[in-house]
Amino acid sequence: MISPEFLYNNIPEKQSKYFFSIIQKIGKEKNIEKGKTIVKLGSSPTFFFYIVEGAFKTSIIKNDKAYILGFTYDGDIDCCPS
């Protein structure tokens, strides 16, 4: 499991290349169009994200108001909050 304290950018380059090669073997690259919802509240996804290029925003709508929880950028790994 990758914990929230895991900082991909802090691991040595040789290990990071190895880690990325594993992700490429077991994962599937997917292009997401801007503004598209990836995960909906209440769902139970079984995946994590490795952002190759671009960024995504995590937000929640409560009482008809959107609240931004955070952003994920190039080279970041993120998972689905529960």
PDB file with one MODEL, atoms N, CA, C and O in Angstrom:
MODEL        1
ATOM      1  N   MET A   1       0.834  -1.162   0.000  1.00  0.00           N
ATOM      2  CA  MET A   1       0.000   0.000   0.000  1.00  0.00           C
ATOM      3  C   MET A   1       0.893   1.244   0.000  1.00  0.00           C
ATOM      4  O   MET A   1       1.951   1.258   0.630  1.00  0.00           O
ATOM      5  N   ILE A   2       0.464   2.265  -0.698  1.00  0.00           N
ATOM      6  CA  ILE A   2       1.174   3.534  -0.707  1.00  0.00           C
ATOM      7  C   ILE A   2       0.431   4.453   0.258  1.00  0.00           C
ATOM      8  O   ILE A   2      -0.744   4.760   0.053  1.00  0.00           O
ATOM      9  N   SER A   3       1.106   4.881   1.289  1.00  0.00           N
ATOM     10  CA  SER A   3       0.459   5.710   2.302  1.00  0.00           C
ATOM     11  C   SER A   3       0.435   7.171   1.861  1.00  0.00           C
ATOM     12  O   SER A   3       1.168   7.560   0.951  1.00  0.00           O
ATOM     13  N   PRO A   4      -0.407   7.980   2.504  1.00  0.00           N
ATOM     14  CA  PRO A   4      -0.436   9.418   2.159  1.00  0.00           C
ATOM     15  C   PRO A   4       0.901  10.112   2.396  1.00  0.00           C
ATOM     16  O   PRO A   4       1.154  11.173   1.824  1.00  0.00           O
ATOM     17  N   GLU A   5       1.763   9.529   3.233  1.00  0.00           N
ATOM     18  CA  GLU A   5       3.057  10.137   3.499  1.00  0.00           C
ATOM     19  C   GLU A   5       4.094   9.803   2.427  1.00  0.00           C
ATOM     20  O   GLU A   5       5.199  10.345   2.444  1.00  0.00           O
ATOM     21  N   PHE A   6       3.743   8.911   1.491  1.00  0.00           N
ATOM     22  CA  PHE A   6       4.662   8.508   0.431  1.00  0.00           C
ATOM     23  C   PHE A   6       4.901   9.681  -0.510  1.00  0.00           C
ATOM     24  O   PHE A   6       3.957  10.222  -1.085  1.00  0.00           O
ATOM     25  N   LEU A   7       6.150  10.072  -0.665  1.00  0.00           N
ATOM     26  CA  LEU A   7       6.501  11.155  -1.574  1.00  0.00           C
ATOM     27  C   LEU A   7       7.359  10.581  -2.694  1.00  0.00           C
ATOM     28  O   LEU A   7       8.555  10.347  -2.518  1.00  0.00           O
ATOM     29  N   TYR A   8       6.739  10.358  -3.837  1.00  0.00           N
ATOM     30  CA  TYR A   8       7.411   9.749  -4.981  1.00  0.00           C
ATOM     31  C   TYR A   8       8.680  10.504  -5.336  1.00  0.00           C
ATOM     32  O   TYR A   8       9.700   9.889  -5.648  1.00  0.00           O
ATOM     33  N   ASN A   9       8.633  11.822  -5.292  1.00  0.00           N
ATOM     34  CA  ASN A   9       9.791  12.632  -5.694  1.00  0.00           C
ATOM     35  C   ASN A   9      10.969  12.507  -4.747  1.00  0.00           C
ATOM     36  O   ASN A   9      12.063  12.963  -5.080  1.00  0.00           O
ATOM     37  N   ASN A  10      10.787  11.903  -3.569  1.00  0.00           N
ATOM     38  CA  ASN A  10      11.882  11.762  -2.609  1.00  0.00           C
ATOM     39  C   ASN A  10      12.659  10.458  -2.769  1.00  0.00           C
ATOM     40  O   ASN A  10      13.686  10.283  -2.113  1.00  0.00           O
ATOM     41  N   ILE A  11      12.207   9.542  -3.616  1.00  0.00           N
ATOM     42  CA  ILE A  11      12.950   8.295  -3.767  1.00  0.00           C
ATOM     43  C   ILE A  11      14.050   8.476  -4.811  1.00  0.00           C
ATOM     44  O   ILE A  11      13.899   9.269  -5.740  1.00  0.00           O
ATOM     45  N   PRO A  12      15.162   7.741  -4.661  1.00  0.00           N
ATOM     46  CA  PRO A  12      16.269   7.880  -5.610  1.00  0.00           C
ATOM     47  C   PRO A  12      15.839   7.615  -7.060  1.00  0.00           C
ATOM     48  O   PRO A  12      14.918   6.838  -7.312  1.00  0.00           O
ATOM     49  N   GLU A  13      16.520   8.270  -8.004  1.00  0.00           N
ATOM     50  CA  GLU A  13      16.130   8.187  -9.414  1.00  0.00           C
ATOM     51  C   GLU A  13      16.083   6.746  -9.921  1.00  0.00           C
ATOM     52  O   GLU A  13      15.149   6.383 -10.636  1.00  0.00           O
ATOM     53  N   LYS A  14      17.066   5.920  -9.571  1.00  0.00           N
ATOM     54  CA  LYS A  14      17.084   4.531 -10.041  1.00  0.00           C
ATOM     55  C   LYS A  14      15.830   3.793  -9.566  1.00  0.00           C
ATOM     56  O   LYS A  14      15.214   3.055 -10.336  1.00  0.00           O
ATOM     57  N   GLN A  15      15.453   3.991  -8.303  1.00  0.00           N
ATOM     58  CA  GLN A  15      14.258   3.349  -7.770  1.00  0.00           C
ATOM     59  C   GLN A  15      12.998   3.931  -8.393  1.00  0.00           C
ATOM     60  O   GLN A  15      12.038   3.199  -8.636  1.00  0.00           O
ATOM     61  N   SER A  16      12.982   5.237  -8.656  1.00  0.00           N
ATOM     62  CA  SER A  16      11.794   5.844  -9.245  1.00  0.00           C
ATOM     63  C   SER A  16      11.561   5.323 -10.662  1.00  0.00           C
ATOM     64  O   SER A  16      10.415   5.121 -11.064  1.00  0.00           O
ATOM     65  N   LYS A  17      12.641   5.101 -11.425  1.00  0.00           N
ATOM     66  CA  LYS A  17      12.491   4.533 -12.768  1.00  0.00           C
ATOM     67  C   LYS A  17      11.953   3.108 -12.686  1.00  0.00           C
ATOM     68  O   LYS A  17      11.119   2.708 -13.498  1.00  0.00           O
ATOM     69  N   TYR A  18      12.429   2.343 -11.706  1.00  0.00           N
ATOM     70  CA  TYR A  18      11.943   0.974 -11.503  1.00  0.00           C
ATOM     71  C   TYR A  18      10.462   0.993 -11.118  1.00  0.00           C
ATOM     72  O   TYR A  18       9.664   0.225 -11.657  1.00  0.00           O
ATOM     73  N   PHE A  19      10.103   1.871 -10.188  1.00  0.00           N
ATOM     74  CA  PHE A  19       8.713   1.996  -9.746  1.00  0.00           C
ATOM     75  C   PHE A  19       7.814   2.359 -10.921  1.00  0.00           C
ATOM     76  O   PHE A  19       6.752   1.760 -11.096  1.00  0.00           O
ATOM     77  N   PHE A  20       8.231   3.345 -11.737  1.00  0.00           N
ATOM     78  CA  PHE A  20       7.439   3.752 -12.890  1.00  0.00           C
ATOM     79  C   PHE A  20       7.313   2.614 -13.897  1.00  0.00           C
ATOM     80  O   PHE A  20       6.259   2.454 -14.511  1.00  0.00           O
ATOM     81  N   SER A  21       8.374   1.815 -14.078  1.00  0.00           N
ATOM     82  CA  SER A  21       8.300   0.698 -15.028  1.00  0.00           C
ATOM     83  C   SER A  21       7.275  -0.347 -14.561  1.00  0.00           C
ATOM     84  O   SER A  21       6.597  -0.964 -15.383  1.00  0.00           O
ATOM     85  N   ILE A  22       7.167  -0.541 -13.246  1.00  0.00           N
ATOM     86  CA  ILE A  22       6.159  -1.468 -12.717  1.00  0.00           C
ATOM     87  C   ILE A  22       4.760  -0.926 -12.977  1.00  0.00           C
ATOM     88  O   ILE A  22       3.871  -1.663 -13.405  1.00  0.00           O
ATOM     89  N   ILE A  23       4.568   0.350 -12.721  1.00  0.00           N
ATOM     90  CA  ILE A  23       3.254   0.959 -12.967  1.00  0.00           C
ATOM     91  C   ILE A  23       2.861   0.801 -14.427  1.00  0.00           C
ATOM     92  O   ILE A  23       1.705   0.504 -14.730  1.00  0.00           O
ATOM     93  N   GLN A  24       3.814   0.997 -15.337  1.00  0.00           N
ATOM     94  CA  GLN A  24       3.521   0.868 -16.764  1.00  0.00           C
ATOM     95  C   GLN A  24       3.123  -0.561 -17.124  1.00  0.00           C
ATOM     96  O   GLN A  24       2.286  -0.765 -18.004  1.00  0.00           O
ATOM     97  N   LYS A  25       3.707  -1.545 -16.458  1.00  0.00           N
ATOM     98  CA  LYS A  25       3.397  -2.944 -16.756  1.00  0.00           C
ATOM     99  C   LYS A  25       2.031  -3.367 -16.235  1.00  0.00           C
ATOM    100  O   LYS A  25       1.306  -4.100 -16.908  1.00  0.00           O
ATOM    101  N   ILE A  26       1.679  -2.910 -15.046  1.00  0.00           N
ATOM    102  CA  ILE A  26       0.436  -3.385 -14.436  1.00  0.00           C
ATOM    103  C   ILE A  26      -0.736  -2.429 -14.639  1.00  0.00           C
ATOM    104  O   ILE A  26      -1.892  -2.819 -14.478  1.00  0.00           O
ATOM    105  N   GLY A  27      -0.441  -1.186 -14.990  1.00  0.00           N
ATOM    106  CA  GLY A  27      -1.503  -0.198 -15.139  1.00  0.00           C
ATOM    107  C   GLY A  27      -1.857   0.050 -16.584  1.00  0.00           C
ATOM    108  O   GLY A  27      -1.240  -0.492 -17.501  1.00  0.00           O
ATOM    109  N   LYS A  28      -2.860   0.877 -16.768  1.00  0.00           N
ATOM    110  CA  LYS A  28      -3.297   1.272 -18.103  1.00  0.00           C
ATOM    111  C   LYS A  28      -3.298   2.790 -18.178  1.00  0.00           C
ATOM    112  O   LYS A  28      -3.870   3.471 -17.326  1.00  0.00           O
ATOM    113  N   GLU A  29      -2.649   3.303 -19.210  1.00  0.00           N
ATOM    114  CA  GLU A  29      -2.640   4.748 -19.399  1.00  0.00           C
ATOM    115  C   GLU A  29      -3.999   5.179 -19.908  1.00  0.00           C
ATOM    116  O   GLU A  29      -4.591   4.528 -20.769  1.00  0.00           O
ATOM    117  N   LYS A  30      -4.481   6.272 -19.371  1.00  0.00           N
ATOM    118  CA  LYS A  30      -5.788   6.764 -19.774  1.00  0.00           C
ATOM    119  C   LYS A  30      -5.739   8.278 -19.855  1.00  0.00           C
ATOM    120  O   LYS A  30      -5.262   8.941 -18.934  1.00  0.00           O
ATOM    121  N   ASN A  31      -6.228   8.817 -20.947  1.00  0.00           N
ATOM    122  CA  ASN A  31      -6.331  10.261 -21.109  1.00  0.00           C
ATOM    123  C   ASN A  31      -7.723  10.691 -20.662  1.00  0.00           C
ATOM    124  O   ASN A  31      -8.727  10.116 -21.081  1.00  0.00           O
ATOM    125  N   ILE A  32      -7.769  11.691 -19.823  1.00  0.00           N
ATOM    126  CA  ILE A  32      -9.032  12.192 -19.292  1.00  0.00           C
ATOM    127  C   ILE A  32      -9.232  13.612 -19.807  1.00  0.00           C
ATOM    128  O   ILE A  32      -8.327  14.442 -19.721  1.00  0.00           O
ATOM    129  N   GLU A  33     -10.414  13.889 -20.339  1.00  0.00           N
ATOM    130  CA  GLU A  33     -10.662  15.235 -20.833  1.00  0.00           C
ATOM    131  C   GLU A  33     -10.896  16.199 -19.669  1.00  0.00           C
ATOM    132  O   GLU A  33     -11.418  15.818 -18.622  1.00  0.00           O
ATOM    133  N   LYS A  34     -10.504  17.431 -19.874  1.00  0.00           N
ATOM    134  CA  LYS A  34     -10.605  18.458 -18.841  1.00  0.00           C
ATOM    135  C   LYS A  34     -12.048  18.582 -18.350  1.00  0.00           C
ATOM    136  O   LYS A  34     -12.989  18.629 -19.142  1.00  0.00           O
ATOM    137  N   GLY A  35     -12.198  18.635 -17.018  1.00  0.00           N
ATOM    138  CA  GLY A  35     -13.509  18.824 -16.419  1.00  0.00           C
ATOM    139  C   GLY A  35     -14.309  17.558 -16.180  1.00  0.00           C
ATOM    140  O   GLY A  35     -15.374  17.605 -15.565  1.00  0.00           O
ATOM    141  N   LYS A  36     -13.805  16.412 -16.662  1.00  0.00           N
ATOM    142  CA  LYS A  36     -14.541  15.156 -16.511  1.00  0.00           C
ATOM    143  C   LYS A  36     -14.394  14.613 -15.083  1.00  0.00           C
ATOM    144  O   LYS A  36     -13.313  14.666 -14.496  1.00  0.00           O
ATOM    145  N   THR A  37     -15.486  14.097 -14.542  1.00  0.00           N
ATOM    146  CA  THR A  37     -15.459  13.475 -13.220  1.00  0.00           C
ATOM    147  C   THR A  37     -14.811  12.103 -13.336  1.00  0.00           C
ATOM    148  O   THR A  37     -15.185  11.301 -14.192  1.00  0.00           O
ATOM    149  N   ILE A  38     -13.839  11.840 -12.471  1.00  0.00           N
ATOM    150  CA  ILE A  38     -13.139  10.559 -12.495  1.00  0.00           C
ATOM    151  C   ILE A  38     -13.726   9.614 -11.453  1.00  0.00           C
ATOM    152  O   ILE A  38     -13.961   8.439 -11.737  1.00  0.00           O
ATOM    153  N   VAL A  39     -13.960  10.116 -10.268  1.00  0.00           N
ATOM    154  CA  VAL A  39     -14.496   9.313  -9.167  1.00  0.00           C
ATOM    155  C   VAL A  39     -15.633  10.089  -8.527  1.00  0.00           C
ATOM    156  O   VAL A  39     -15.502  11.278  -8.238  1.00  0.00           O
ATOM    157  N   LYS A  40     -16.751   9.408  -8.308  1.00  0.00           N
ATOM    158  CA  LYS A  40     -17.893  10.052  -7.655  1.00  0.00           C
ATOM    159  C   LYS A  40     -17.959   9.661  -6.187  1.00  0.00           C
ATOM    160  O   LYS A  40     -17.588   8.549  -5.812  1.00  0.00           O
ATOM    161  N   LEU A  41     -18.430  10.576  -5.372  1.00  0.00           N
ATOM    162  CA  LEU A  41     -18.597  10.352  -3.948  1.00  0.00           C
ATOM    163  C   LEU A  41     -19.466   9.120  -3.713  1.00  0.00           C
ATOM    164  O   LEU A  41     -20.520   8.961  -4.329  1.00  0.00           O
ATOM    165  N   GLY A  42     -19.012   8.261  -2.823  1.00  0.00           N
ATOM    166  CA  GLY A  42     -19.760   7.055  -2.495  1.00  0.00           C
ATOM    167  C   GLY A  42     -19.335   5.827  -3.279  1.00  0.00           C
ATOM    168  O   GLY A  42     -19.720   4.709  -2.936  1.00  0.00           O
ATOM    169  N   SER A  43     -18.532   6.021  -4.344  1.00  0.00           N
ATOM    170  CA  SER A  43     -18.054   4.872  -5.111  1.00  0.00           C
ATOM    171  C   SER A  43     -16.886   4.226  -4.372  1.00  0.00           C
ATOM    172  O   SER A  43     -16.321   4.817  -3.451  1.00  0.00           O
ATOM    173  N   SER A  44     -16.533   3.027  -4.774  1.00  0.00           N
ATOM    174  CA  SER A  44     -15.417   2.307  -4.149  1.00  0.00           C
ATOM    175  C   SER A  44     -14.388   1.916  -5.200  1.00  0.00           C
ATOM    176  O   SER A  44     -14.294   0.743  -5.561  1.00  0.00           O
ATOM    177  N   PRO A  45     -13.610   2.885  -5.699  1.00  0.00           N
ATOM    178  CA  PRO A  45     -12.624   2.580  -6.739  1.00  0.00           C
ATOM    179  C   PRO A  45     -11.516   1.663  -6.223  1.00  0.00           C
ATOM    180  O   PRO A  45     -11.207   1.636  -5.032  1.00  0.00           O
ATOM    181  N   THR A  46     -10.942   0.929  -7.139  1.00  0.00           N
ATOM    182  CA  THR A  46      -9.864  -0.011  -6.801  1.00  0.00           C
ATOM    183  C   THR A  46      -8.593   0.349  -7.565  1.00  0.00           C
ATOM    184  O   THR A  46      -7.875  -0.535  -8.034  1.00  0.00           O
ATOM    185  N   PHE A  47      -8.320   1.618  -7.688  1.00  0.00           N
ATOM    186  CA  PHE A  47      -7.165   2.058  -8.461  1.00  0.00           C
ATOM    187  C   PHE A  47      -6.547   3.289  -7.824  1.00  0.00           C
ATOM    188  O   PHE A  47      -7.125   3.904  -6.928  1.00  0.00           O
ATOM    189  N   PHE A  48      -5.357   3.635  -8.307  1.00  0.00           N
ATOM    190  CA  PHE A  48      -4.725   4.888  -7.915  1.00  0.00           C
ATOM    191  C   PHE A  48      -4.285   5.597  -9.182  1.00  0.00           C
ATOM    192  O   PHE A  48      -4.339   5.029 -10.272  1.00  0.00           O
ATOM    193  N   PHE A  49      -3.853   6.829  -9.036  1.00  0.00           N
ATOM    194  CA  PHE A  49      -3.456   7.651 -10.168  1.00  0.00           C
ATOM    195  C   PHE A  49      -1.971   7.960 -10.101  1.00  0.00           C
ATOM    196  O   PHE A  49      -1.438   8.285  -9.040  1.00  0.00           O
ATOM    197  N   TYR A  50      -1.315   7.855 -11.235  1.00  0.00           N
ATOM    198  CA  TYR A  50       0.032   8.398 -11.401  1.00  0.00           C
ATOM    199  C   TYR A  50      -0.092   9.406 -12.534  1.00  0.00           C
ATOM    200  O   TYR A  50      -0.367   9.027 -13.673  1.00  0.00           O
ATOM    201  N   ILE A  51       0.103  10.659 -12.240  1.00  0.00           N
ATOM    202  CA  ILE A  51      -0.108  11.707 -13.232  1.00  0.00           C
ATOM    203  C   ILE A  51       1.160  11.878 -14.063  1.00  0.00           C
ATOM    204  O   ILE A  51       2.196  12.298 -13.549  1.00  0.00           O
ATOM    205  N   VAL A  52       1.070  11.551 -15.343  1.00  0.00           N
ATOM    206  CA  VAL A  52       2.202  11.689 -16.260  1.00  0.00           C
ATOM    207  C   VAL A  52       2.284  13.133 -16.739  1.00  0.00           C
ATOM    208  O   VAL A  52       3.368  13.715 -16.785  1.00  0.00           O
ATOM    209  N   GLU A  53       1.144  13.708 -17.094  1.00  0.00           N
ATOM    210  CA  GLU A  53       1.118  15.081 -17.592  1.00  0.00           C
ATOM    211  C   GLU A  53      -0.238  15.695 -17.246  1.00  0.00           C
ATOM    212  O   GLU A  53      -1.278  15.056 -17.402  1.00  0.00           O
ATOM    213  N   GLY A  54      -0.212  16.920 -16.781  1.00  0.00           N
ATOM    214  CA  GLY A  54      -1.451  17.613 -16.448  1.00  0.00           C
ATOM    215  C   GLY A  54      -1.687  17.651 -14.952  1.00  0.00           C
ATOM    216  O   GLY A  54      -0.758  17.505 -14.157  1.00  0.00           O
ATOM    217  N   ALA A  55      -2.928  17.847 -14.582  1.00  0.00           N
ATOM    218  CA  ALA A  55      -3.293  17.947 -13.166  1.00  0.00           C
ATOM    219  C   ALA A  55      -4.760  17.595 -13.023  1.00  0.00           C
ATOM    220  O   ALA A  55      -5.529  17.671 -13.981  1.00  0.00           O
ATOM    221  N   PHE A  56      -5.138  17.211 -11.819  1.00  0.00           N
ATOM    222  CA  PHE A  56      -6.571  17.101 -11.552  1.00  0.00           C
ATOM    223  C   PHE A  56      -6.905  17.663 -10.190  1.00  0.00           C
ATOM    224  O   PHE A  56      -6.081  17.708  -9.276  1.00  0.00           O
ATOM    225  N   LYS A  57      -8.155  18.090 -10.095  1.00  0.00           N
ATOM    226  CA  LYS A  57      -8.646  18.751  -8.895  1.00  0.00           C
ATOM    227  C   LYS A  57      -9.575  17.788  -8.162  1.00  0.00           C
ATOM    228  O   LYS A  57     -10.409  17.125  -8.778  1.00  0.00           O
ATOM    229  N   THR A  58      -9.424  17.719  -6.846  1.00  0.00           N
ATOM    230  CA  THR A  58     -10.337  16.950  -6.015  1.00  0.00           C
ATOM    231  C   THR A  58     -11.242  17.947  -5.317  1.00  0.00           C
ATOM    232  O   THR A  58     -10.777  18.854  -4.627  1.00  0.00           O
ATOM    233  N   SER A  59     -12.547  17.766  -5.507  1.00  0.00           N
ATOM    234  CA  SER A  59     -13.491  18.692  -4.888  1.00  0.00           C
ATOM    235  C   SER A  59     -14.742  17.940  -4.456  1.00  0.00           C
ATOM    236  O   SER A  59     -14.973  16.796  -4.848  1.00  0.00           O
ATOM    237  N   ILE A  60     -15.525  18.600  -3.657  1.00  0.00           N
ATOM    238  CA  ILE A  60     -16.781  18.036  -3.180  1.00  0.00           C
ATOM    239  C   ILE A  60     -17.827  19.156  -3.226  1.00  0.00           C
ATOM    240  O   ILE A  60     -17.515  20.326  -3.003  1.00  0.00           O
ATOM    241  N   ILE A  61     -19.055  18.778  -3.516  1.00  0.00           N
ATOM    242  CA  ILE A  61     -20.140  19.750  -3.515  1.00  0.00           C
ATOM    243  C   ILE A  61     -21.006  19.473  -2.294  1.00  0.00           C
ATOM    244  O   ILE A  61     -21.491  18.359  -2.096  1.00  0.00           O
ATOM    245  N   LYS A  62     -21.190  20.503  -1.486  1.00  0.00           N
ATOM    246  CA  LYS A  62     -21.998  20.382  -0.277  1.00  0.00           C
ATOM    247  C   LYS A  62     -22.872  21.625  -0.171  1.00  0.00           C
ATOM    248  O   LYS A  62     -22.381  22.752  -0.239  1.00  0.00           O
ATOM    249  N   ASN A  63     -24.158  21.407  -0.006  1.00  0.00           N
ATOM    250  CA  ASN A  63     -25.119  22.526   0.063  1.00  0.00           C
ATOM    251  C   ASN A  63     -24.993  23.436  -1.153  1.00  0.00           C
ATOM    252  O   ASN A  63     -24.980  24.661  -1.035  1.00  0.00           O
ATOM    253  N   ASP A  64     -24.899  22.807  -2.329  1.00  0.00           N
ATOM    254  CA  ASP A  64     -24.805  23.517  -3.612  1.00  0.00           C
ATOM    255  C   ASP A  64     -23.565  24.395  -3.754  1.00  0.00           C
ATOM    256  O   ASP A  64     -23.541  25.287  -4.602  1.00  0.00           O
ATOM    257  N   LYS A  65     -22.538  24.161  -2.943  1.00  0.00           N
ATOM    258  CA  LYS A  65     -21.295  24.921  -3.055  1.00  0.00           C
ATOM    259  C   LYS A  65     -20.134  23.955  -3.242  1.00  0.00           C
ATOM    260  O   LYS A  65     -20.043  22.951  -2.536  1.00  0.00           O
ATOM    261  N   ALA A  66     -19.251  24.247  -4.184  1.00  0.00           N
ATOM    262  CA  ALA A  66     -18.089  23.395  -4.443  1.00  0.00           C
ATOM    263  C   ALA A  66     -16.932  23.796  -3.528  1.00  0.00           C
ATOM    264  O   ALA A  66     -16.607  24.974  -3.386  1.00  0.00           O
ATOM    265  N   TYR A  67     -16.319  22.779  -2.911  1.00  0.00           N
ATOM    266  CA  TYR A  67     -15.152  22.982  -2.056  1.00  0.00           C
ATOM    267  C   TYR A  67     -13.984  22.200  -2.640  1.00  0.00           C
ATOM    268  O   TYR A  67     -14.095  20.996  -2.871  1.00  0.00           O
ATOM    269  N   ILE A  68     -12.868  22.875  -2.880  1.00  0.00           N
ATOM    270  CA  ILE A  68     -11.677  22.229  -3.423  1.00  0.00           C
ATOM    271  C   ILE A  68     -10.911  21.585  -2.276  1.00  0.00           C
ATOM    272  O   ILE A  68     -10.569  22.247  -1.296  1.00  0.00           O
ATOM    273  N   LEU A  69     -10.642  20.278  -2.408  1.00  0.00           N
ATOM    274  CA  LEU A  69      -9.899  19.547  -1.389  1.00  0.00           C
ATOM    275  C   LEU A  69      -8.413  19.490  -1.687  1.00  0.00           C
ATOM    276  O   LEU A  69      -7.602  19.364  -0.770  1.00  0.00           O
ATOM    277  N   GLY A  70      -8.044  19.582  -2.964  1.00  0.00           N
ATOM    278  CA  GLY A  70      -6.634  19.534  -3.320  1.00  0.00           C
ATOM    279  C   GLY A  70      -6.434  19.354  -4.809  1.00  0.00           C
ATOM    280  O   GLY A  70      -7.389  19.233  -5.576  1.00  0.00           O
ATOM    281  N   PHE A  71      -5.155  19.339  -5.206  1.00  0.00           N
ATOM    282  CA  PHE A  71      -4.763  19.160  -6.601  1.00  0.00           C
ATOM    283  C   PHE A  71      -3.693  18.077  -6.687  1.00  0.00           C
ATOM    284  O   PHE A  71      -2.928  17.875  -5.744  1.00  0.00           O
ATOM    285  N   THR A  72      -3.645  17.392  -7.807  1.00  0.00           N
ATOM    286  CA  THR A  72      -2.612  16.397  -8.095  1.00  0.00           C
ATOM    287  C   THR A  72      -1.950  16.808  -9.410  1.00  0.00           C
ATOM    288  O   THR A  72      -2.634  17.102 -10.391  1.00  0.00           O
ATOM    289  N   TYR A  73      -0.602  16.825  -9.423  1.00  0.00           N
ATOM    290  CA  TYR A  73       0.152  17.341 -10.569  1.00  0.00           C
ATOM    291  C   TYR A  73       1.071  16.283 -11.179  1.00  0.00           C
ATOM    292  O   TYR A  73       1.165  15.161 -10.682  1.00  0.00           O
ATOM    293  N   ASP A  74       1.750  16.666 -12.274  1.00  0.00           N
ATOM    294  CA  ASP A  74       2.717  15.793 -12.948  1.00  0.00           C
ATOM    295  C   ASP A  74       3.624  15.101 -11.938  1.00  0.00           C
ATOM    296  O   ASP A  74       4.165  15.745 -11.039  1.00  0.00           O
ATOM    297  N   GLY A  75       3.788  13.800 -12.086  1.00  0.00           N
ATOM    298  CA  GLY A  75       4.696  13.047 -11.239  1.00  0.00           C
ATOM    299  C   GLY A  75       4.123  12.673  -9.892  1.00  0.00           C
ATOM    300  O   GLY A  75       4.791  11.999  -9.107  1.00  0.00           O
ATOM    301  N   ASP A  76       2.892  13.095  -9.601  1.00  0.00           N
ATOM    302  CA  ASP A  76       2.259  12.764  -8.330  1.00  0.00           C
ATOM    303  C   ASP A  76       1.525  11.439  -8.400  1.00  0.00           C
ATOM    304  O   ASP A  76       1.069  11.012  -9.460  1.00  0.00           O
ATOM    305  N   ILE A  77       1.424  10.807  -7.256  1.00  0.00           N
ATOM    306  CA  ILE A  77       0.610   9.612  -7.107  1.00  0.00           C
ATOM    307  C   ILE A  77      -0.497   9.964  -6.141  1.00  0.00           C
ATOM    308  O   ILE A  77      -0.254  10.573  -5.099  1.00  0.00           O
ATOM    309  N   ASP A  78      -1.695   9.587  -6.481  1.00  0.00           N
ATOM    310  CA  ASP A  78      -2.841   9.876  -5.624  1.00  0.00           C
ATOM    311  C   ASP A  78      -3.771   8.681  -5.655  1.00  0.00           C
ATOM    312  O   ASP A  78      -3.717   7.854  -6.566  1.00  0.00           O
ATOM    313  N   CYS A  79      -4.615   8.601  -4.658  1.00  0.00           N
ATOM    314  CA  CYS A  79      -5.601   7.533  -4.625  1.00  0.00           C
ATOM    315  C   CYS A  79      -6.964   8.160  -4.382  1.00  0.00           C
ATOM    316  O   CYS A  79      -7.108   9.382  -4.334  1.00  0.00           O
ATOM    317  N   CYS A  80      -7.926   7.326  -4.236  1.00  0.00           N
ATOM    318  CA  CYS A  80      -9.282   7.811  -4.033  1.00  0.00           C
ATOM    319  C   CYS A  80      -9.565   7.912  -2.537  1.00  0.00           C
ATOM    320  O   CYS A  80      -9.496   6.913  -1.821  1.00  0.00           O
ATOM    321  N   PRO A  81      -9.883   9.111  -2.070  1.00  0.00           N
ATOM    322  CA  PRO A  81     -10.164   9.242  -0.636  1.00  0.00           C
ATOM    323  C   PRO A  81     -11.431   8.515  -0.253  1.00  0.00           C
ATOM    324  O   PRO A  81     -12.357   8.382  -1.053  1.00  0.00           O
ATOM    325  N   SER A  82     -11.459   8.052   0.964  1.00  0.00           N
ATOM    326  CA  SER A  82     -12.677   7.376   1.425  1.00  0.00           C
ATOM    327  C   SER A  82     -13.258   8.124   2.601  1.00  0.00           C
ATOM    328  O   SER A  82     -14.288   7.721   3.141  1.00  0.00           O
TER     329      SER A  82
ENDMDL
END
